[in-house]
């Protein structure tokens, strides 16, 4: 398992503390969750871009086609 050290400025530390207080989780849990959320967003974007590229007319696709 990797251990990573992250330096935060005062504002970033304040934001991280606010999130950990709000979600009632440890900082490491919050950072991991955020990392996975960003990764899922990237995967979704890639899927959509690939789907659009595979169509002859990428400007017009239906919702049903998007999720096929």
PDB file of N, CA, C and O in Angstrom:
ATOM      1  N   UNK A   1       0.848  -1.174   0.000  1.00  0.00           N
ATOM      2  CA  UNK A   1       0.000   0.000   0.000  1.00  0.00           C
ATOM      3  C   UNK A   1       0.891   1.233   0.000  1.00  0.00           C
ATOM      4  O   UNK A   1       1.885   1.299   0.724  1.00  0.00           O
ATOM      5  N   UNK A   2       0.527   2.191  -0.809  1.00  0.00           N
ATOM      6  CA  UNK A   2       1.299   3.427  -0.918  1.00  0.00           C
ATOM      7  C   UNK A   2       0.844   4.444   0.128  1.00  0.00           C
ATOM      8  O   UNK A   2      -0.334   4.519   0.479  1.00  0.00           O
ATOM      9  N   UNK A   3       1.789   5.206   0.604  1.00  0.00           N
ATOM     10  CA  UNK A   3       1.502   6.313   1.504  1.00  0.00           C
ATOM     11  C   UNK A   3       1.928   7.579   0.785  1.00  0.00           C
ATOM     12  O   UNK A   3       3.063   7.685   0.320  1.00  0.00           O
ATOM     13  N   UNK A   4       1.023   8.535   0.692  1.00  0.00           N
ATOM     14  CA  UNK A   4       1.290   9.765  -0.044  1.00  0.00           C
ATOM     15  C   UNK A   4       1.142  10.947   0.899  1.00  0.00           C
ATOM     16  O   UNK A   4       0.203  11.010   1.693  1.00  0.00           O
ATOM     17  N   UNK A   5       2.062  11.865   0.806  1.00  0.00           N
ATOM     18  CA  UNK A   5       2.005  13.091   1.588  1.00  0.00           C
ATOM     19  C   UNK A   5       1.548  14.227   0.685  1.00  0.00           C
ATOM     20  O   UNK A   5       2.059  14.394  -0.422  1.00  0.00           O
ATOM     21  N   UNK A   6       0.589  15.003   1.160  1.00  0.00           N
ATOM     22  CA  UNK A   6       0.046  16.110   0.373  1.00  0.00           C
ATOM     23  C   UNK A   6       0.179  17.393   1.176  1.00  0.00           C
ATOM     24  O   UNK A   6      -0.234  17.447   2.334  1.00  0.00           O
ATOM     25  N   UNK A   7       0.744  18.407   0.580  1.00  0.00           N
ATOM     26  CA  UNK A   7       0.862  19.703   1.236  1.00  0.00           C
ATOM     27  C   UNK A   7      -0.328  20.570   0.828  1.00  0.00           C
ATOM     28  O   UNK A   7      -0.646  20.701  -0.354  1.00  0.00           O
ATOM     29  N   UNK A   8      -0.972  21.152   1.823  1.00  0.00           N
ATOM     30  CA  UNK A   8      -2.120  22.009   1.573  1.00  0.00           C
ATOM     31  C   UNK A   8      -1.845  23.400   2.120  1.00  0.00           C
ATOM     32  O   UNK A   8      -1.261  23.562   3.192  1.00  0.00           O
ATOM     33  N   UNK A   9      -2.280  24.402   1.360  1.00  0.00           N
ATOM     34  CA  UNK A   9      -2.193  25.754   1.910  1.00  0.00           C
ATOM     35  C   UNK A   9      -3.348  25.948   2.892  1.00  0.00           C
ATOM     36  O   UNK A   9      -4.171  25.048   3.061  1.00  0.00           O
ATOM     37  N   UNK A  10      -3.414  27.078   3.519  1.00  0.00           N
ATOM     38  CA  UNK A  10      -4.411  27.336   4.565  1.00  0.00           C
ATOM     39  C   UNK A  10      -5.836  27.192   4.035  1.00  0.00           C
ATOM     40  O   UNK A  10      -6.685  26.589   4.691  1.00  0.00           O
ATOM     41  N   UNK A  11      -6.098  27.740   2.861  1.00  0.00           N
ATOM     42  CA  UNK A  11      -7.446  27.667   2.275  1.00  0.00           C
ATOM     43  C   UNK A  11      -7.817  26.226   1.938  1.00  0.00           C
ATOM     44  O   UNK A  11      -8.935  25.794   2.216  1.00  0.00           O
ATOM     45  N   UNK A  12      -6.890  25.482   1.344  1.00  0.00           N
ATOM     46  CA  UNK A  12      -7.152  24.088   0.996  1.00  0.00           C
ATOM     47  C   UNK A  12      -7.403  23.249   2.250  1.00  0.00           C
ATOM     48  O   UNK A  12      -8.270  22.375   2.259  1.00  0.00           O
ATOM     49  N   UNK A  13      -6.645  23.520   3.295  1.00  0.00           N
ATOM     50  CA  UNK A  13      -6.837  22.815   4.557  1.00  0.00           C
ATOM     51  C   UNK A  13      -8.205  23.127   5.161  1.00  0.00           C
ATOM     52  O   UNK A  13      -8.864  22.239   5.701  1.00  0.00           O
ATOM     53  N   UNK A  14      -8.627  24.372   5.071  1.00  0.00           N
ATOM     54  CA  UNK A  14      -9.939  24.763   5.574  1.00  0.00           C
ATOM     55  C   UNK A  14     -11.049  24.032   4.818  1.00  0.00           C
ATOM     56  O   UNK A  14     -12.008  23.549   5.420  1.00  0.00           O
ATOM     57  N   UNK A  15     -10.909  23.956   3.501  1.00  0.00           N
ATOM     58  CA  UNK A  15     -11.909  23.275   2.674  1.00  0.00           C
ATOM     59  C   UNK A  15     -11.942  21.786   3.004  1.00  0.00           C
ATOM     60  O   UNK A  15     -13.017  21.204   3.147  1.00  0.00           O
ATOM     61  N   UNK A  16     -10.772  21.170   3.125  1.00  0.00           N
ATOM     62  CA  UNK A  16     -10.716  19.751   3.455  1.00  0.00           C
ATOM     63  C   UNK A  16     -11.355  19.483   4.818  1.00  0.00           C
ATOM     64  O   UNK A  16     -12.089  18.508   4.973  1.00  0.00           O
ATOM     65  N   UNK A  17     -11.090  20.318   5.781  1.00  0.00           N
ATOM     66  CA  UNK A  17     -11.680  20.169   7.109  1.00  0.00           C
ATOM     67  C   UNK A  17     -13.202  20.312   7.028  1.00  0.00           C
ATOM     68  O   UNK A  17     -13.933  19.559   7.670  1.00  0.00           O
ATOM     69  N   UNK A  18     -13.672  21.271   6.245  1.00  0.00           N
ATOM     70  CA  UNK A  18     -15.125  21.463   6.094  1.00  0.00           C
ATOM     71  C   UNK A  18     -15.778  20.220   5.491  1.00  0.00           C
ATOM     72  O   UNK A  18     -16.847  19.801   5.935  1.00  0.00           O
ATOM     73  N   UNK A  19     -15.142  19.636   4.488  1.00  0.00           N
ATOM     74  CA  UNK A  19     -15.683  18.418   3.868  1.00  0.00           C
ATOM     75  C   UNK A  19     -15.670  17.239   4.829  1.00  0.00           C
ATOM     76  O   UNK A  19     -16.647  16.495   4.918  1.00  0.00           O
ATOM     77  N   UNK A  20     -14.575  17.069   5.543  1.00  0.00           N
ATOM     78  CA  UNK A  20     -14.516  15.937   6.479  1.00  0.00           C
ATOM     79  C   UNK A  20     -15.540  16.105   7.600  1.00  0.00           C
ATOM     80  O   UNK A  20     -16.124  15.119   8.048  1.00  0.00           O
ATOM     81  N   UNK A  21     -15.763  17.310   8.051  1.00  0.00           N
ATOM     82  CA  UNK A  21     -16.788  17.557   9.066  1.00  0.00           C
ATOM     83  C   UNK A  21     -18.187  17.285   8.508  1.00  0.00           C
ATOM     84  O   UNK A  21     -19.026  16.681   9.176  1.00  0.00           O
ATOM     85  N   UNK A  22     -18.422  17.732   7.296  1.00  0.00           N
ATOM     86  CA  UNK A  22     -19.744  17.581   6.681  1.00  0.00           C
ATOM     87  C   UNK A  22     -20.076  16.110   6.434  1.00  0.00           C
ATOM     88  O   UNK A  22     -21.174  15.655   6.753  1.00  0.00           O
ATOM     89  N   UNK A  23     -19.104  15.355   5.852  1.00  0.00           N
ATOM     90  CA  UNK A  23     -19.341  13.959   5.498  1.00  0.00           C
ATOM     91  C   UNK A  23     -19.024  12.982   6.637  1.00  0.00           C
ATOM     92  O   UNK A  23     -19.308  11.789   6.523  1.00  0.00           O
ATOM     93  N   UNK A  24     -18.443  13.476   7.726  1.00  0.00           N
ATOM     94  CA  UNK A  24     -18.094  12.648   8.887  1.00  0.00           C
ATOM     95  C   UNK A  24     -17.191  11.478   8.490  1.00  0.00           C
ATOM     96  O   UNK A  24     -17.440  10.331   8.859  1.00  0.00           O
ATOM     97  N   UNK A  25     -16.144  11.791   7.735  1.00  0.00           N
ATOM     98  CA  UNK A  25     -15.164  10.780   7.325  1.00  0.00           C
ATOM     99  C   UNK A  25     -13.761  11.317   7.569  1.00  0.00           C
ATOM    100  O   UNK A  25     -13.552  12.518   7.738  1.00  0.00           O
ATOM    101  N   UNK A  26     -12.814  10.399   7.582  1.00  0.00           N
ATOM    102  CA  UNK A  26     -11.410  10.781   7.718  1.00  0.00           C
ATOM    103  C   UNK A  26     -10.935  11.448   6.426  1.00  0.00           C
ATOM    104  O   UNK A  26     -11.534  11.272   5.365  1.00  0.00           O
ATOM    105  N   UNK A  27      -9.861  12.206   6.533  1.00  0.00           N
ATOM    106  CA  UNK A  27      -9.320  12.898   5.353  1.00  0.00           C
ATOM    107  C   UNK A  27      -8.928  11.913   4.262  1.00  0.00           C
ATOM    108  O   UNK A  27      -9.210  12.144   3.087  1.00  0.00           O
ATOM    109  N   UNK A  28      -8.282  10.820   4.641  1.00  0.00           N
ATOM    110  CA  UNK A  28      -7.857   9.846   3.629  1.00  0.00           C
ATOM    111  C   UNK A  28      -9.056   9.247   2.899  1.00  0.00           C
ATOM    112  O   UNK A  28      -9.003   9.036   1.687  1.00  0.00           O
ATOM    113  N   UNK A  29     -10.127   8.975   3.624  1.00  0.00           N
ATOM    114  CA  UNK A  29     -11.341   8.434   3.007  1.00  0.00           C
ATOM    115  C   UNK A  29     -11.931   9.430   2.023  1.00  0.00           C
ATOM    116  O   UNK A  29     -12.341   9.063   0.922  1.00  0.00           O
ATOM    117  N   UNK A  30     -11.970  10.678   2.424  1.00  0.00           N
ATOM    118  CA  UNK A  30     -12.509  11.721   1.556  1.00  0.00           C
ATOM    119  C   UNK A  30     -11.669  11.872   0.289  1.00  0.00           C
ATOM    120  O   UNK A  30     -12.219  11.992  -0.806  1.00  0.00           O
ATOM    121  N   UNK A  31     -10.358  11.867   0.428  1.00  0.00           N
ATOM    122  CA  UNK A  31      -9.479  12.001  -0.737  1.00  0.00           C
ATOM    123  C   UNK A  31      -9.623  10.805  -1.676  1.00  0.00           C
ATOM    124  O   UNK A  31      -9.640  10.973  -2.896  1.00  0.00           O
ATOM    125  N   UNK A  32      -9.725   9.604  -1.118  1.00  0.00           N
ATOM    126  CA  UNK A  32      -9.916   8.411  -1.958  1.00  0.00           C
ATOM    127  C   UNK A  32     -11.243   8.481  -2.700  1.00  0.00           C
ATOM    128  O   UNK A  32     -11.307   8.203  -3.898  1.00  0.00           O
ATOM    129  N   UNK A  33     -12.306   8.856  -1.982  1.00  0.00           N
ATOM    130  CA  UNK A  33     -13.625   8.966  -2.603  1.00  0.00           C
ATOM    131  C   UNK A  33     -13.599   9.995  -3.733  1.00  0.00           C
ATOM    132  O   UNK A  33     -14.156   9.762  -4.806  1.00  0.00           O
ATOM    133  N   UNK A  34     -12.954  11.124  -3.486  1.00  0.00           N
ATOM    134  CA  UNK A  34     -12.849  12.159  -4.516  1.00  0.00           C
ATOM    135  C   UNK A  34     -12.091  11.648  -5.733  1.00  0.00           C
ATOM    136  O   UNK A  34     -12.467  11.928  -6.871  1.00  0.00           O
ATOM    137  N   UNK A  35     -11.026  10.901  -5.489  1.00  0.00           N
ATOM    138  CA  UNK A  35     -10.234  10.341  -6.581  1.00  0.00           C
ATOM    139  C   UNK A  35     -11.089   9.406  -7.439  1.00  0.00           C
ATOM    140  O   UNK A  35     -11.043   9.472  -8.667  1.00  0.00           O
ATOM    141  N   UNK A  36     -11.868   8.536  -6.793  1.00  0.00           N
ATOM    142  CA  UNK A  36     -12.719   7.609  -7.542  1.00  0.00           C
ATOM    143  C   UNK A  36     -13.821   8.342  -8.293  1.00  0.00           C
ATOM    144  O   UNK A  36     -14.157   7.962  -9.415  1.00  0.00           O
ATOM    145  N   UNK A  37     -14.383   9.369  -7.704  1.00  0.00           N
ATOM    146  CA  UNK A  37     -15.413  10.153  -8.381  1.00  0.00           C
ATOM    147  C   UNK A  37     -14.855  10.796  -9.653  1.00  0.00           C
ATOM    148  O   UNK A  37     -15.500  10.769 -10.701  1.00  0.00           O
ATOM    149  N   UNK A  38     -13.663  11.369  -9.558  1.00  0.00           N
ATOM    150  CA  UNK A  38     -13.028  11.970 -10.729  1.00  0.00           C
ATOM    151  C   UNK A  38     -12.729  10.921 -11.793  1.00  0.00           C
ATOM    152  O   UNK A  38     -12.915  11.164 -12.985  1.00  0.00           O
ATOM    153  N   UNK A  39     -12.267   9.761 -11.356  1.00  0.00           N
ATOM    154  CA  UNK A  39     -11.978   8.675 -12.296  1.00  0.00           C
ATOM    155  C   UNK A  39     -13.255   8.242 -13.023  1.00  0.00           C
ATOM    156  O   UNK A  39     -13.237   8.041 -14.237  1.00  0.00           O
ATOM    157  N   UNK A  40     -14.356   8.098 -12.289  1.00  0.00           N
ATOM    158  CA  UNK A  40     -15.627   7.739 -12.920  1.00  0.00           C
ATOM    159  C   UNK A  40     -16.073   8.799 -13.918  1.00  0.00           C
ATOM    160  O   UNK A  40     -16.592   8.467 -14.983  1.00  0.00           O
ATOM    161  N   UNK A  41     -15.877  10.070 -13.585  1.00  0.00           N
ATOM    162  CA  UNK A  41     -16.220  11.152 -14.514  1.00  0.00           C
ATOM    163  C   UNK A  41     -15.437  11.029 -15.814  1.00  0.00           C
ATOM    164  O   UNK A  41     -15.994  11.186 -16.901  1.00  0.00           O
ATOM    165  N   UNK A  42     -14.143  10.749 -15.697  1.00  0.00           N
ATOM    166  CA  UNK A  42     -13.300  10.593 -16.887  1.00  0.00           C
ATOM    167  C   UNK A  42     -13.761   9.400 -17.715  1.00  0.00           C
ATOM    168  O   UNK A  42     -13.824   9.484 -18.941  1.00  0.00           O
ATOM    169  N   UNK A  43     -14.084   8.289 -17.055  1.00  0.00           N
ATOM    170  CA  UNK A  43     -14.565   7.113 -17.775  1.00  0.00           C
ATOM    171  C   UNK A  43     -15.870   7.421 -18.506  1.00  0.00           C
ATOM    172  O   UNK A  43     -16.056   6.998 -19.646  1.00  0.00           O
ATOM    173  N   UNK A  44     -16.767   8.149 -17.862  1.00  0.00           N
ATOM    174  CA  UNK A  44     -18.028   8.529 -18.503  1.00  0.00           C
ATOM    175  C   UNK A  44     -17.776   9.400 -19.731  1.00  0.00           C
ATOM    176  O   UNK A  44     -18.385   9.188 -20.779  1.00  0.00           O
ATOM    177  N   UNK A  45     -16.891  10.370 -19.605  1.00  0.00           N
ATOM    178  CA  UNK A  45     -16.567  11.255 -20.722  1.00  0.00           C
ATOM    179  C   UNK A  45     -15.979  10.456 -21.877  1.00  0.00           C
ATOM    180  O   UNK A  45     -16.360  10.664 -23.029  1.00  0.00           O
ATOM    181  N   UNK A  46     -15.061   9.547 -21.585  1.00  0.00           N
ATOM    182  CA  UNK A  46     -14.467   8.709 -22.638  1.00  0.00           C
ATOM    183  C   UNK A  46     -15.521   7.870 -23.344  1.00  0.00           C
ATOM    184  O   UNK A  46     -15.509   7.753 -24.569  1.00  0.00           O
ATOM    185  N   UNK A  47     -16.434   7.286 -22.569  1.00  0.00           N
ATOM    186  CA  UNK A  47     -17.491   6.479 -23.151  1.00  0.00           C
ATOM    187  C   UNK A  47     -18.339   7.311 -24.108  1.00  0.00           C
ATOM    188  O   UNK A  47     -18.623   6.890 -25.229  1.00  0.00           O
ATOM    189  N   UNK A  48     -18.737   8.486 -23.657  1.00  0.00           N
ATOM    190  CA  UNK A  48     -19.574   9.361 -24.483  1.00  0.00           C
ATOM    191  C   UNK A  48     -18.827   9.795 -25.741  1.00  0.00           C
ATOM    192  O   UNK A  48     -19.392   9.782 -26.835  1.00  0.00           O
ATOM    193  N   UNK A  49     -17.561  10.177 -25.591  1.00  0.00           N
ATOM    194  CA  UNK A  49     -16.780  10.597 -26.756  1.00  0.00           C
ATOM    195  C   UNK A  49     -16.634   9.460 -27.763  1.00  0.00           C
ATOM    196  O   UNK A  49     -16.746   9.687 -28.968  1.00  0.00           O
ATOM    197  N   UNK A  50     -16.387   8.246 -27.289  1.00  0.00           N
ATOM    198  CA  UNK A  50     -16.266   7.096 -28.190  1.00  0.00           C
ATOM    199  C   UNK A  50     -17.588   6.813 -28.893  1.00  0.00           C
ATOM    200  O   UNK A  50     -17.613   6.486 -30.079  1.00  0.00           O
ATOM    201  N   UNK A  51     -18.672   6.941 -28.160  1.00  0.00           N
ATOM    202  CA  UNK A  51     -19.990   6.698 -28.740  1.00  0.00           C
ATOM    203  C   UNK A  51     -20.299   7.734 -29.822  1.00  0.00           C
ATOM    204  O   UNK A  51     -20.818   7.387 -30.883  1.00  0.00           O
ATOM    205  N   UNK A  52     -19.987   8.984 -29.561  1.00  0.00           N
ATOM    206  CA  UNK A  52     -20.224  10.047 -30.529  1.00  0.00           C
ATOM    207  C   UNK A  52     -19.362   9.823 -31.772  1.00  0.00           C
ATOM    208  O   UNK A  52     -19.844   9.989 -32.893  1.00  0.00           O
ATOM    209  N   UNK A  53     -18.104   9.451 -31.589  1.00  0.00           N
ATOM    210  CA  UNK A  53     -17.199   9.215 -32.722  1.00  0.00           C
ATOM    211  C   UNK A  53     -17.687   8.074 -33.600  1.00  0.00           C
ATOM    212  O   UNK A  53     -17.444   8.080 -34.807  1.00  0.00           O
ATOM    213  N   UNK A  54     -18.369   7.095 -33.018  1.00  0.00           N
ATOM    214  CA  UNK A  54     -18.795   5.933 -33.792  1.00  0.00           C
ATOM    215  C   UNK A  54     -20.035   6.209 -34.653  1.00  0.00           C
ATOM    216  O   UNK A  54     -20.396   5.393 -35.500  1.00  0.00           O
ATOM    217  N   UNK A  55     -20.670   7.329 -34.441  1.00  0.00           N
ATOM    218  CA  UNK A  55     -21.862   7.672 -35.217  1.00  0.00           C
ATOM    219  C   UNK A  55     -21.486   8.513 -36.434  1.00  0.00           C
ATOM    220  O   UNK A  55     -20.531   9.289 -36.390  1.00  0.00           O
ATOM    221  N   UNK A  56     -22.239   8.357 -37.516  1.00  0.00           N
ATOM    222  CA  UNK A  56     -21.979   9.143 -38.716  1.00  0.00           C
ATOM    223  C   UNK A  56     -22.343  10.602 -38.495  1.00  0.00           C
ATOM    224  O   UNK A  56     -21.651  11.492 -38.990  1.00  0.00           O
ATOM    225  N   UNK A  57     -23.410  10.858 -37.764  1.00  0.00           N
ATOM    226  CA  UNK A  57     -23.840  12.216 -37.477  1.00  0.00           C
ATOM    227  C   UNK A  57     -23.759  12.430 -35.962  1.00  0.00           C
ATOM    228  O   UNK A  57     -24.760  12.263 -35.264  1.00  0.00           O
ATOM    229  N   UNK A  58     -22.586  12.794 -35.450  1.00  0.00           N
ATOM    230  CA  UNK A  58     -22.401  12.862 -33.993  1.00  0.00           C
ATOM    231  C   UNK A  58     -23.191  13.961 -33.292  1.00  0.00           C
ATOM    232  O   UNK A  58     -23.248  13.983 -32.062  1.00  0.00           O
ATOM    233  N   UNK A  59     -23.797  14.866 -34.042  1.00  0.00           N
ATOM    234  CA  UNK A  59     -24.555  15.941 -33.407  1.00  0.00           C
ATOM    235  C   UNK A  59     -25.901  15.464 -32.887  1.00  0.00           C
ATOM    236  O   UNK A  59     -26.471  16.086 -31.991  1.00  0.00           O
ATOM    237  N   UNK A  60     -26.419  14.368 -33.435  1.00  0.00           N
ATOM    238  CA  UNK A  60     -27.749  13.926 -33.069  1.00  0.00           C
ATOM    239  C   UNK A  60     -27.732  12.446 -32.710  1.00  0.00           C
ATOM    240  O   UNK A  60     -27.669  11.585 -33.588  1.00  0.00           O
ATOM    241  N   UNK A  61     -27.790  12.156 -31.403  1.00  0.00           N
ATOM    242  CA  UNK A  61     -27.966  10.787 -30.960  1.00  0.00           C
ATOM    243  C   UNK A  61     -29.056  10.785 -29.891  1.00  0.00           C
ATOM    244  O   UNK A  61     -29.227  11.763 -29.163  1.00  0.00           O
ATOM    245  N   UNK A  62     -29.780   9.692 -29.805  1.00  0.00           N
ATOM    246  CA  UNK A  62     -30.841   9.601 -28.826  1.00  0.00           C
ATOM    247  C   UNK A  62     -30.282   9.132 -27.499  1.00  0.00           C
ATOM    248  O   UNK A  62     -29.171   8.606 -27.433  1.00  0.00           O
ATOM    249  N   UNK A  63     -31.049   9.322 -26.454  1.00  0.00           N
ATOM    250  CA  UNK A  63     -30.651   8.851 -25.125  1.00  0.00           C
ATOM    251  C   UNK A  63     -30.524   7.329 -25.144  1.00  0.00           C
ATOM    252  O   UNK A  63     -29.607   6.772 -24.540  1.00  0.00           O
ATOM    253  N   UNK A  64     -31.428   6.670 -25.825  1.00  0.00           N
ATOM    254  CA  UNK A  64     -31.384   5.205 -25.915  1.00  0.00           C
ATOM    255  C   UNK A  64     -30.078   4.751 -26.574  1.00  0.00           C
ATOM    256  O   UNK A  64     -29.472   3.776 -26.130  1.00  0.00           O
ATOM    257  N   UNK A  65     -29.645   5.442 -27.618  1.00  0.00           N
ATOM    258  CA  UNK A  65     -28.393   5.094 -28.297  1.00  0.00           C
ATOM    259  C   UNK A  65     -27.189   5.319 -27.391  1.00  0.00           C
ATOM    260  O   UNK A  65     -26.212   4.573 -27.455  1.00  0.00           O
ATOM    261  N   UNK A  66     -27.254   6.318 -26.570  1.00  0.00           N
ATOM    262  CA  UNK A  66     -26.149   6.628 -25.675  1.00  0.00           C
ATOM    263  C   UNK A  66     -25.901   5.497 -24.690  1.00  0.00           C
ATOM    264  O   UNK A  66     -24.749   5.230 -24.349  1.00  0.00           O
ATOM    265  N   UNK A  67     -26.930   4.837 -24.231  1.00  0.00           N
ATOM    266  CA  UNK A  67     -26.813   3.807 -23.209  1.00  0.00           C
ATOM    267  C   UNK A  67     -26.871   2.388 -23.748  1.00  0.00           C
ATOM    268  O   UNK A  67     -27.048   1.440 -22.984  1.00  0.00           O
ATOM    269  N   UNK A  68     -26.725   2.236 -25.045  1.00  0.00           N
ATOM    270  CA  UNK A  68     -26.708   0.894 -25.643  1.00  0.00           C
ATOM    271  C   UNK A  68     -25.335   0.297 -25.502  1.00  0.00           C
ATOM    272  O   UNK A  68     -25.104  -0.830 -25.939  1.00  0.00           O
TER     273      UNK A  68
END
